[in-house]
Amino acid sequence: MGDYKVGLVRNPTVPLAVAVGASSAFPPFLSPLRLKVHQPYESDPEASLQKYPFTSPVTLNDGGAYDNLGLETIFNVTTRCL
């Protein structure tokens, strides 16, 4: 479980139902899911936001609110290859 700016939690104990609930949280109609992370983040110098308030509680919502078409990955890979 992780984010490239916040960091990685190895072997999370979050139930699958909570992940499904986060995927269903689409503002402004459904409130974001607030998740308290009780496990340590793996140390990562590249994770620029690996500090409070970004690490706990974590506020999750549907990824479509950020990148509905999934194009960020394509643009990031393309710019790295150029």
Residue pairs with C-beta under 8 A, 6 or more apart in sequence:
1 8
1 9
1 12
1 14
2 8
2 9
2 41
2 42
3 47
3 49
4 46
4 47
5 47
5 48
5 49
5 50
5 54
6 41
6 47
6 49
6 50
6 54
6 55
6 58
7 41
7 42
7 43
7 44
7 47
7 49
7 50
7 55
8 41
8 42
8 44
8 47
9 37
9 39
9 40
9 41
9 42
10 39
10 42
11 39
12 39
13 38
13 39
14 35
18 33
18 35
21 33
22 33
22 35
22 60
22 61
22 62
23 62
23 63
24 30
24 62
25 31
25 32
25 33
25 60
25 61
25 62
26 61
26 62
26 64
26 65
27 61
27 65
32 59
32 60
32 61
33 59
33 60
33 61
34 57
34 58
34 59
34 60
35 57
35 58
35 59
35 60
36 56
36 57
36 58
37 55
37 56
37 57
37 58
41 47
41 50
41 55
43 50
44 50
66 72
